[in-house]
Amino acid sequence: MNKTFVRVAALAAFVVLAGCAGSSGPKEIRVSATGDGFVPEKVTFPKGRPAVLVIKRTEEATCATEAIFVETGLKYDLPLNEEVRISLPTDQAVTFHYACGMNMYKGEVTVK
């Protein structure tokens, strides 16, 4: 075999393995809590893979200083400019709804 072919094949195998290793951890989706609400408002996670919703409040002037999950009743304070990591169950297809304390700004997480 020619050395160039062996190097290209080795590089391709490394890229494939590196990509597989990176997919074994939890899937994270970032959401910003802004003056316009939660951005993006709707996100989707794959069923069966660990999932983490990462919410960061980026503006002082917003009512979205907390996220309250309707289905679980869990409440997460959203300090300014800090990431809040929320692990979500993904063992079944479900939609989680959350909102700010005044229920003005809403978000939705779908597992499918």
Summary of the structure (lengths in Angstrom):
residues: 112
radius of gyration: 19.1
end to end distance: 45.7
largest distance: 68.0
contacts: 307
relative contact order: 0.22
helix: 18%
strand: 43%
